[in-house]
Every structure is written in structure tokens, then in C-alpha cells.
Amino acid sequence: MMGEPNQGIVIVSHSRSLGQAAAELASQMLPGPDTPRIEVAAGLDDTTLGTDAAAVSAAIEKMSGCDGILVLVDLGSAILSAEMALEFLDPQIASKVKISTAPLVEGAVVAAIMASTGADLETVAAEAERALEPKISQLSSD
């Protein structure tokens, strides 16, 4: 169903600056006012690398009004933090969350663009997970 964007995106990264930059890049790629909500749960603080399940849970809770919430992660323990965060959430909110295998930066851009069209969570997630295909195609033809 297309319409107003009501899919949220949470970026989970070990680096706060990387997470914020990915969110900024994704937001800047959108031409109009229909931008999805993007929250960042990254780094333990501005300078300490790491992920925190409580911070991920809080970012997801901020999006509880969204129909769906796509969580993009950078490295292995970010996945663990995202999975643990789901255990902290009300089951009704947790049921709206999908942790994505998409690449962090390309996935964030594609997810934001797809969410801005009003696409549902499954479509946003599927397109984000295919975000590397244009790069693969371009580089394999060289």
C-alpha cells in the first residue's frame, strides 16, 4: 500500500559518527517532505565504539507509532544488541521490527527512499537487502 511513509528506520552502528553520517546521507537523498523517521543507536558515547541493546531498544520505542521498523546493523555484535533489544520491548512493538541483512550505508539510503514512497515494511526490507546489486552489476561489467 502506497501513501504517507509510516516505516521507521533504526541504524545500529559501533560508531556514533558513522551511524549519524549514514542517517544524514539517507535523509539527504530524499527529494520531498515525505521522509521516514530515522533514529540512530550507535557507539557507547561520542568517542567510544560499541553497541548498547538498551539504546537500540529506546530508539525502536521512539518509533512505536510506525507501522513497521527496519533495523540496519553494521557488524556482528550490533546484531546481538538489536536482537537483545527486542527482548526489552513490549511484544506489540517488537512484532513490528525487522532486523535487516542489508549493507548499512547503501541499505539505509534505499530503505529511506522506499519508505518515503509509503511502501510497506516487507517491501522496504527487501529493497534494502538488494541495495548492493547496482554496485555489483556496475563493477562486474568493468
Salt bridges, closest charged atoms under 4 A:
GLU39 OE2 - ARG37 NH2 3.25
GLU39 OE1 - LYS62 NZ 3.74
ASP46 OD1 - ARG16 NH1 3.16
ASP74 OD1 - HIS14 ND1 2.87
GLU106 OE2 - LYS135 NZ 2.49
GLU127 OE2 - ARG130 NH2 2.37
